[in-house]
Amino acid sequence: MTLLIEPGQHVMLHLYDATKPFTPFYYTDDTIQFLIRLYHTGKFSTYLRNAKIGERIRVRGPYGNFKYKHNSFQNIIMFSMGSGITAMYPISKSIIDNELEETRIHFIGCFLNILQIPLKKELQILSDYWNFKCALYISELQNEVHDLHGINIKPGRLNKESVHQILEGNMNNTTLILICGSNEFNKSVEQWAREMNYKHINVFE
């Protein structure tokens, strides 16, 4: 089986009588990896927690019409919350891996605490490149050690003022904004971006 997935697309995982969408953060022609948080309640989480090695999970898709055209924007600003990072990481990596790309990426992630940041090492590797910078907003930042090389750690929640500060100084006609998080997060960030006359916005539902 060959997997034909574009960066940013998602698939449906079906286990027993439960189906749920997930965005793979890494894939090759014959492998696929997901970042999945298991909740104490919830049918799919319960099934997956109790699944045995060798059980079959059906994959349907991919879905999503987002496609990035090479060098189509000078800047891409990514706003993600929690597991929304899984939509942003493949897009970022595909751009960074392309030596002909001149697009600059500014990744903004929002998390509850340092321990809940997934793909930390992957973000640090991307931050070593000239065209990728990363800022993480931590709403419950304690006194724990957070030496994340190349990553700017900011205490508190992302709000309207911080979004406006991030967006000012960019040309709105040459900047693409990508948003992926909860419904409330998506709606708020999109509204704040449109208030600054940004038109090129893609929200991952």
CYANA upper distance limits for C-alpha pairs under 8 A (distance plus 0.5 A):
  1 MET  CA     29 ASP  CA      8.36
  1 MET  CA     30 ASP  CA      6.87
  2 THR  CA     29 ASP  CA      5.61
  2 THR  CA     30 ASP  CA      6.09
  3 LEU  CA     27 TYR  CA      8.46
  3 LEU  CA     28 THR  CA      7.73
  3 LEU  CA     29 ASP  CA      5.75
  3 LEU  CA     30 ASP  CA      6.75
  3 LEU  CA     31 THR  CA      8.28
  4 LEU  CA     29 ASP  CA      7.94
  4 LEU  CA     62 PRO  CA      8.12
  5 ILE  CA      9 GLN  CA      6.99
  5 ILE  CA     62 PRO  CA      6.64
  6 GLU  CA     67 LYS  CA      7.53
  7 PRO  CA     67 LYS  CA      8.03
  7 PRO  CA     87 ALA  CA      7.95
  7 PRO  CA     90 PRO  CA      5.63
  7 PRO  CA     91 ILE  CA      5.46
  7 PRO  CA     94 SER  CA      7.82
  8 GLY  CA     23 THR  CA      7.60
  8 GLY  CA     64 GLY  CA      8.07
  8 GLY  CA     66 PHE  CA      7.13
  8 GLY  CA     67 LYS  CA      8.32
  8 GLY  CA     87 ALA  CA      5.26
  8 GLY  CA     88 MET  CA      7.08
  8 GLY  CA     90 PRO  CA      6.99
  8 GLY  CA     91 ILE  CA      6.56
  9 GLN  CA     23 THR  CA      6.85
  9 GLN  CA     24 PRO  CA      8.48
  9 GLN  CA     62 PRO  CA      6.66
  9 GLN  CA     63 TYR  CA      6.16
  9 GLN  CA     64 GLY  CA      5.53
  9 GLN  CA     65 ASN  CA      7.85
  9 GLN  CA     66 PHE  CA      7.45
  9 GLN  CA     87 ALA  CA      7.76
 10 HIS  CA     21 PRO  CA      7.07
 10 HIS  CA     22 PHE  CA      6.03
 10 HIS  CA     23 THR  CA      4.69
 10 HIS  CA     24 PRO  CA      7.15
 10 HIS  CA     61 GLY  CA      7.70
 10 HIS  CA     62 PRO  CA      6.01
 10 HIS  CA     63 TYR  CA      5.86
 10 HIS  CA     64 GLY  CA      6.99
 10 HIS  CA     87 ALA  CA      8.48
 11 VAL  CA     21 PRO  CA      6.15
 11 VAL  CA     22 PHE  CA      6.16
 11 VAL  CA     23 THR  CA      6.78
 11 VAL  CA     24 PRO  CA      8.25
 11 VAL  CA     59 VAL  CA      7.06
 11 VAL  CA     60 ARG  CA      6.20
 11 VAL  CA     61 GLY  CA      5.25
 11 VAL  CA     62 PRO  CA      5.18
 11 VAL  CA     63 TYR  CA      6.43
 12 MET  CA     19 THR  CA      6.93
 12 MET  CA     20 LYS  CA      6.02
 12 MET  CA     21 PRO  CA      4.87
 12 MET  CA     22 PHE  CA      6.78
 12 MET  CA     59 VAL  CA      6.21
 12 MET  CA     60 ARG  CA      5.52
 12 MET  CA     61 GLY  CA      6.77
 12 MET  CA     62 PRO  CA      8.15
 13 LEU  CA     19 THR  CA      6.04
 13 LEU  CA     20 LYS  CA      5.99
 13 LEU  CA     21 PRO  CA      6.69
 13 LEU  CA     22 PHE  CA      7.59
 13 LEU  CA     57 ILE  CA      7.05
 13 LEU  CA     58 ARG  CA      6.27
 13 LEU  CA     59 VAL  CA      5.38
 13 LEU  CA     60 ARG  CA      7.06
 14 HIS  CA     18 ALA  CA      6.23
 14 HIS  CA     19 THR  CA      4.86
 14 HIS  CA     20 LYS  CA      7.24
 14 HIS  CA     57 ILE  CA      6.29
 14 HIS  CA     58 ARG  CA      5.51
 14 HIS  CA     59 VAL  CA      6.92
 14 HIS  CA     60 ARG  CA      8.33
 15 LEU  CA     19 THR  CA      6.96
 15 LEU  CA     44 PHE  CA      7.79
 15 LEU  CA     47 TYR  CA      7.61
 15 LEU  CA     48 LEU  CA      8.14
 15 LEU  CA     56 ARG  CA      8.07
 15 LEU  CA     57 ILE  CA      5.77
 15 LEU  CA     58 ARG  CA      7.16
 16 TYR  CA     47 TYR  CA      8.28
 18 ALA  CA     43 LYS  CA      7.21
 18 ALA  CA     44 PHE  CA      6.15
 19 THR  CA     44 PHE  CA      7.60
 20 LYS  CA     44 PHE  CA      7.77
 22 PHE  CA     34 PHE  CA      7.65
 22 PHE  CA     36 ILE  CA      8.42
 23 THR  CA     34 PHE  CA      7.28
 23 THR  CA     86 THR  CA      6.40
 23 THR  CA     87 ALA  CA      6.42
 24 PRO  CA     32 ILE  CA      7.08
 24 PRO  CA     33 GLN  CA      6.07
 24 PRO  CA     34 PHE  CA      5.18
 24 PRO  CA     35 LEU  CA      7.66
 24 PRO  CA     86 THR  CA      7.00
 24 PRO  CA     87 ALA  CA      8.08
 25 PHE  CA     33 GLN  CA      6.70
 25 PHE  CA     34 PHE  CA      6.39
 25 PHE  CA     35 LEU  CA      7.54
 25 PHE  CA     86 THR  CA      5.57
 25 PHE  CA     87 ALA  CA      7.49
 25 PHE  CA     89 TYR  CA      6.86
 25 PHE  CA     90 PRO  CA      6.16
 26 TYR  CA     32 ILE  CA      6.51
 26 TYR  CA     33 GLN  CA      5.73
 26 TYR  CA     34 PHE  CA      7.71
 26 TYR  CA     90 PRO  CA      7.30
 27 TYR  CA     31 THR  CA      5.95
 27 TYR  CA     32 ILE  CA      4.77
 27 TYR  CA     33 GLN  CA      6.60
 28 THR  CA     32 ILE  CA      7.03
 35 LEU  CA     83 SER  CA      8.09
 35 LEU  CA     86 THR  CA      7.62
 37 ARG  CA     45 SER  CA      8.46
 38 LEU  CA     45 SER  CA      5.53
 38 LEU  CA     46 THR  CA      8.25
 38 LEU  CA     48 LEU  CA      8.42
 38 LEU  CA     49 ARG  CA      7.67
 39 TYR  CA     45 SER  CA      6.28
 39 TYR  CA     46 THR  CA      8.31
 40 HIS  CA     45 SER  CA      7.82
 40 HIS  CA     46 THR  CA      7.93
 41 THR  CA     45 SER  CA      7.48
 41 THR  CA     46 THR  CA      7.42
 42 GLY  CA     46 THR  CA      6.68
 43 LYS  CA     47 TYR  CA      6.71
 44 PHE  CA     48 LEU  CA      6.55
 45 SER  CA     49 ARG  CA      6.43
 46 THR  CA     50 ASN  CA      6.80
 47 TYR  CA     51 ALA  CA      6.48
 51 ALA  CA     55 GLU  CA      7.10
 66 PHE  CA    202 ASN  CA      8.33
 68 TYR  CA     72 SER  CA      8.16
 70 HIS  CA    101 GLU  CA      7.30
 71 ASN  CA    101 GLU  CA      6.31
 71 ASN  CA    102 GLU  CA      6.78
 71 ASN  CA    103 THR  CA      6.36
 72 SER  CA    103 THR  CA      8.47
 73 PHE  CA    103 THR  CA      6.75
 73 PHE  CA    174 THR  CA      5.67
 73 PHE  CA    175 THR  CA      6.21
 73 PHE  CA    176 LEU  CA      6.94
 74 GLN  CA    102 GLU  CA      7.63
 74 GLN  CA    103 THR  CA      5.36
 74 GLN  CA    104 ARG  CA      6.76
 74 GLN  CA    174 THR  CA      6.04
 74 GLN  CA    175 THR  CA      6.59
 75 ASN  CA    103 THR  CA      5.96
 75 ASN  CA    104 ARG  CA      5.26
 75 ASN  CA    105 ILE  CA      6.36
 75 ASN  CA    106 HIS  CA      8.15
 75 ASN  CA    170 ASN  CA      8.39
 75 ASN  CA    174 THR  CA      7.14
 75 ASN  CA    175 THR  CA      5.25
 75 ASN  CA    176 LEU  CA      6.81
 76 ILE  CA    103 THR  CA      7.61
 76 ILE  CA    104 ARG  CA      6.72
 76 ILE  CA    105 ILE  CA      5.34
 76 ILE  CA    106 HIS  CA      6.80
 76 ILE  CA    175 THR  CA      6.15
 76 ILE  CA    176 LEU  CA      5.23
 76 ILE  CA    177 ILE  CA      6.31
 76 ILE  CA    178 LEU  CA      7.86
 77 ILE  CA    105 ILE  CA      6.41
 77 ILE  CA    106 HIS  CA      5.30
 77 ILE  CA    107 PHE  CA      6.50
 77 ILE  CA    108 ILE  CA      8.08
 77 ILE  CA    175 THR  CA      7.79
 77 ILE  CA    176 LEU  CA      6.80
 77 ILE  CA    177 ILE  CA      5.42
 77 ILE  CA    178 LEU  CA      6.80
 78 MET  CA     88 MET  CA      7.46
 78 MET  CA    105 ILE  CA      7.98
 78 MET  CA    106 HIS  CA      6.68
 78 MET  CA    107 PHE  CA      5.25
 78 MET  CA    108 ILE  CA      6.31
 78 MET  CA    109 GLY  CA      8.50
 78 MET  CA    177 ILE  CA      6.41
 78 MET  CA    178 LEU  CA      5.25
 78 MET  CA    179 ILE  CA      6.50
 79 PHE  CA    107 PHE  CA      6.95
 79 PHE  CA    108 ILE  CA      5.43
 79 PHE  CA    109 GLY  CA      6.56
 79 PHE  CA    177 ILE  CA      8.15
 79 PHE  CA    178 LEU  CA      6.65
 79 PHE  CA    179 ILE  CA      5.32
 79 PHE  CA    180 CYS  CA      6.95
 79 PHE  CA    189 VAL  CA      8.31
 80 SER  CA     84 GLY  CA      5.57
 80 SER  CA     85 ILE  CA      6.21
 80 SER  CA     88 MET  CA      8.02
 80 SER  CA    107 PHE  CA      8.46
 80 SER  CA    108 ILE  CA      6.77
 80 SER  CA    109 GLY  CA      5.37
 80 SER  CA    110 CYS  CA      6.75
 80 SER  CA    179 ILE  CA      6.29
 80 SER  CA    180 CYS  CA      5.30
 80 SER  CA    181 GLY  CA      5.94
 81 MET  CA     85 ILE  CA      7.32
 81 MET  CA    109 GLY  CA      6.13
 81 MET  CA    110 CYS  CA      5.08
 81 MET  CA    111 PHE  CA      6.78
 81 MET  CA    180 CYS  CA      7.02
 81 MET  CA    181 GLY  CA      5.07
 81 MET  CA    182 SER  CA      7.61
 81 MET  CA    185 PHE  CA      8.02
 82 GLY  CA    109 GLY  CA      7.92
 82 GLY  CA    110 CYS  CA      6.77
 82 GLY  CA    111 PHE  CA      6.11
 82 GLY  CA    116 GLN  CA      8.49
 82 GLY  CA    117 ILE  CA      8.09
 82 GLY  CA    181 GLY  CA      7.11
 83 SER  CA    118 PRO  CA      8.46
 83 SER  CA    181 GLY  CA      7.67
 84 GLY  CA     88 MET  CA      7.50
 84 GLY  CA    180 CYS  CA      5.33
 84 GLY  CA    181 GLY  CA      5.47
 85 ILE  CA     89 TYR  CA      6.46
 85 ILE  CA    109 GLY  CA      7.66
 85 ILE  CA    118 PRO  CA      8.49
 85 ILE  CA    180 CYS  CA      7.95
 86 THR  CA     90 PRO  CA      7.64
 87 ALA  CA     91 ILE  CA      7.68
 87 ALA  CA    180 CYS  CA      7.67
 87 ALA  CA    204 PHE  CA      8.22
 88 MET  CA     92 SER  CA      6.65
 88 MET  CA    178 LEU  CA      8.46
 88 MET  CA    180 CYS  CA      8.39
 89 TYR  CA     93 LYS  CA      6.55
 90 PRO  CA     94 SER  CA      6.54
 91 ILE  CA     95 ILE  CA      6.91
 92 SER  CA     96 ILE  CA      6.64
 92 SER  CA    105 ILE  CA      7.76
 93 LYS  CA     97 ASP  CA      6.36
 93 LYS  CA    126 LEU  CA      7.83
 94 SER  CA     98 ASN  CA      6.93
 95 ILE  CA    101 GLU  CA      6.75
 95 ILE  CA    103 THR  CA      8.11
 96 ILE  CA    101 GLU  CA      7.71
 96 ILE  CA    126 LEU  CA      7.82
 96 ILE  CA    129 TYR  CA      7.92
 96 ILE  CA    131 ASN  CA      7.98
 96 ILE  CA    132 PHE  CA      8.21
102 GLU  CA    131 ASN  CA      7.93
103 THR  CA    131 ASN  CA      7.30
104 ARG  CA    131 ASN  CA      4.97
104 ARG  CA    132 PHE  CA      6.52
105 ILE  CA    131 ASN  CA      6.45
105 ILE  CA    132 PHE  CA      5.30
105 ILE  CA    133 LYS  CA      6.91
106 HIS  CA    132 PHE  CA      6.52
106 HIS  CA    133 LYS  CA      5.57
106 HIS  CA    134 CYS  CA      6.40
106 HIS  CA    135 ALA  CA      8.34
107 PHE  CA    132 PHE  CA      8.03
107 PHE  CA    133 LYS  CA      6.75
107 PHE  CA    134 CYS  CA      5.25
107 PHE  CA    135 ALA  CA      6.81
108 ILE  CA    134 CYS  CA      6.50
108 ILE  CA    135 ALA  CA      5.47
108 ILE  CA    136 LEU  CA      6.18
108 ILE  CA    137 TYR  CA      7.97
109 GLY  CA    134 CYS  CA      8.39
109 GLY  CA    135 ALA  CA      6.99
109 GLY  CA    136 LEU  CA      5.21
109 GLY  CA    137 TYR  CA      6.68
110 CYS  CA    136 LEU  CA      6.26
110 CYS  CA    137 TYR  CA      5.27
110 CYS  CA    138 ILE  CA      6.63
110 CYS  CA    139 SER  CA      8.20
110 CYS  CA    157 ARG  CA      7.69
110 CYS  CA    158 LEU  CA      7.50
111 PHE  CA    116 GLN  CA      7.09
111 PHE  CA    117 ILE  CA      6.92
111 PHE  CA    136 LEU  CA      7.86
111 PHE  CA    137 TYR  CA      6.82
111 PHE  CA    138 ILE  CA      5.65
111 PHE  CA    139 SER  CA      7.03
112 LEU  CA    116 GLN  CA      7.15
112 LEU  CA    138 ILE  CA      6.02
112 LEU  CA    139 SER  CA      5.62
112 LEU  CA    140 GLU  CA      6.11
112 LEU  CA    141 LEU  CA      8.32
113 ASN  CA    117 ILE  CA      7.64
113 ASN  CA    138 ILE  CA      5.95
113 ASN  CA    139 SER  CA      7.04
113 ASN  CA    140 GLU  CA      5.84
113 ASN  CA    141 LEU  CA      6.31
113 ASN  CA    142 GLN  CA      8.40
114 ILE  CA    138 ILE  CA      7.45
114 ILE  CA    141 LEU  CA      7.63
114 ILE  CA    146 HIS  CA      7.63
119 LEU  CA    123 LEU  CA      6.70
120 LYS  CA    124 GLN  CA      6.76
120 LYS  CA    148 LEU  CA      8.29
121 LYS  CA    125 ILE  CA      6.75
122 GLU  CA    126 LEU  CA      6.86
123 LEU  CA    127 SER  CA      6.63
123 LEU  CA    134 CYS  CA      8.00
123 LEU  CA    151 ILE  CA      8.29
124 GLN  CA    128 ASP  CA      7.21
124 GLN  CA    148 LEU  CA      7.57
124 GLN  CA    149 HIS  CA      6.67
124 GLN  CA    150 GLY  CA      6.40
124 GLN  CA    151 ILE  CA      7.15
125 ILE  CA    129 TYR  CA      8.19
126 LEU  CA    132 PHE  CA      6.80
126 LEU  CA    133 LYS  CA      8.42
127 SER  CA    132 PHE  CA      5.87
127 SER  CA    133 LYS  CA      5.95
127 SER  CA    134 CYS  CA      7.12
127 SER  CA    150 GLY  CA      5.98
127 SER  CA    151 ILE  CA      7.50
128 ASP  CA    132 PHE  CA      8.03
128 ASP  CA    150 GLY  CA      7.33
133 LYS  CA    150 GLY  CA      8.15
133 LYS  CA    151 ILE  CA      7.82
134 CYS  CA    150 GLY  CA      7.93
134 CYS  CA    151 ILE  CA      5.78
134 CYS  CA    152 ASN  CA      6.72
135 ALA  CA    151 ILE  CA      6.32
135 ALA  CA    152 ASN  CA      5.02
135 ALA  CA    153 ILE  CA      6.40
135 ALA  CA    154 LYS  CA      7.54
136 LEU  CA    151 ILE  CA      7.75
136 LEU  CA    152 ASN  CA      6.71
136 LEU  CA    153 ILE  CA      5.56
136 LEU  CA    154 LYS  CA      6.44
137 TYR  CA    153 ILE  CA      6.73
137 TYR  CA    154 LYS  CA      5.23
137 TYR  CA    155 PRO  CA      6.21
137 TYR  CA    156 GLY  CA      6.52
137 TYR  CA    157 ARG  CA      6.42
137 TYR  CA    158 LEU  CA      6.87
138 ILE  CA    153 ILE  CA      7.71
138 ILE  CA    154 LYS  CA      6.66
138 ILE  CA    155 PRO  CA      5.54
138 ILE  CA    156 GLY  CA      5.96
138 ILE  CA    157 ARG  CA      7.01
139 SER  CA    155 PRO  CA      6.48
139 SER  CA    156 GLY  CA      4.63
139 SER  CA    157 ARG  CA      5.47
140 GLU  CA    155 PRO  CA      7.79
140 GLU  CA    156 GLY  CA      7.29
141 LEU  CA    155 PRO  CA      6.28
141 LEU  CA    156 GLY  CA      7.84
148 LEU  CA    152 ASN  CA      8.41
158 LEU  CA    162 SER  CA      6.61
158 LEU  CA    163 VAL  CA      7.48
159 ASN  CA    163 VAL  CA      6.70
160 LYS  CA    164 HIS  CA      6.70
160 LYS  CA    189 VAL  CA      8.05
160 LYS  CA    192 TRP  CA      6.67
161 GLU  CA    165 GLN  CA      6.73
162 SER  CA    166 ILE  CA      6.68
163 VAL  CA    167 LEU  CA      6.69
163 VAL  CA    189 VAL  CA      7.84
163 VAL  CA    192 TRP  CA      7.54
163 VAL  CA    193 ALA  CA      7.99
164 HIS  CA    168 GLU  CA      6.47
164 HIS  CA    192 TRP  CA      7.67
164 HIS  CA    193 ALA  CA      7.89
164 HIS  CA    196 MET  CA      8.00
167 LEU  CA    193 ALA  CA      8.08
167 LEU  CA    196 MET  CA      8.43
170 ASN  CA    175 THR  CA      7.47
171 MET  CA    175 THR  CA      6.64
172 ASN  CA    176 LEU  CA      8.39
172 ASN  CA    197 ASN  CA      7.28
172 ASN  CA    198 TYR  CA      5.48
172 ASN  CA    199 LYS  CA      7.61
172 ASN  CA    200 HIS  CA      8.31
173 ASN  CA    198 TYR  CA      7.58
173 ASN  CA    199 LYS  CA      7.71
173 ASN  CA    200 HIS  CA      7.89
175 THR  CA    198 TYR  CA      8.34
175 THR  CA    200 HIS  CA      7.36
176 LEU  CA    200 HIS  CA      5.60
176 LEU  CA    201 ILE  CA      6.49
176 LEU  CA    202 ASN  CA      8.33
177 ILE  CA    200 HIS  CA      6.73
177 ILE  CA    201 ILE  CA      5.21
177 ILE  CA    202 ASN  CA      6.78
178 LEU  CA    201 ILE  CA      6.45
178 LEU  CA    202 ASN  CA      5.48
178 LEU  CA    203 VAL  CA      6.44
178 LEU  CA    204 PHE  CA      8.10
179 ILE  CA    186 ASN  CA      6.59
179 ILE  CA    189 VAL  CA      7.93
179 ILE  CA    190 GLU  CA      7.97
179 ILE  CA    201 ILE  CA      8.23
179 ILE  CA    202 ASN  CA      6.85
179 ILE  CA    203 VAL  CA      5.27
179 ILE  CA    204 PHE  CA      6.64
180 CYS  CA    185 PHE  CA      8.44
180 CYS  CA    186 ASN  CA      6.74
180 CYS  CA    203 VAL  CA      6.55
180 CYS  CA    204 PHE  CA      5.53
180 CYS  CA    205 GLU  CA      7.33
181 GLY  CA    185 PHE  CA      6.28
181 GLY  CA    186 ASN  CA      6.35
181 GLY  CA    204 PHE  CA      8.28
181 GLY  CA    205 GLU  CA      8.30
182 SER  CA    186 ASN  CA      6.57
183 ASN  CA    187 LYS  CA      6.68
183 ASN  CA    205 GLU  CA      8.07
184 GLU  CA    188 SER  CA      6.62
185 PHE  CA    189 VAL  CA      6.62
186 ASN  CA    190 GLU  CA      6.52
186 ASN  CA    203 VAL  CA      7.27
187 LYS  CA    191 GLN  CA      6.58
188 SER  CA    192 TRP  CA      6.72
189 VAL  CA    193 ALA  CA      6.60
190 GLU  CA    194 ARG  CA      6.67
190 GLU  CA    201 ILE  CA      7.90
190 GLU  CA    203 VAL  CA      8.30
191 GLN  CA    195 GLU  CA      6.71
192 TRP  CA    196 MET  CA      7.38
193 ALA  CA    197 ASN  CA      7.32
193 ALA  CA    198 TYR  CA      6.20
194 ARG  CA    198 TYR  CA      5.54
194 ARG  CA    199 LYS  CA      7.18
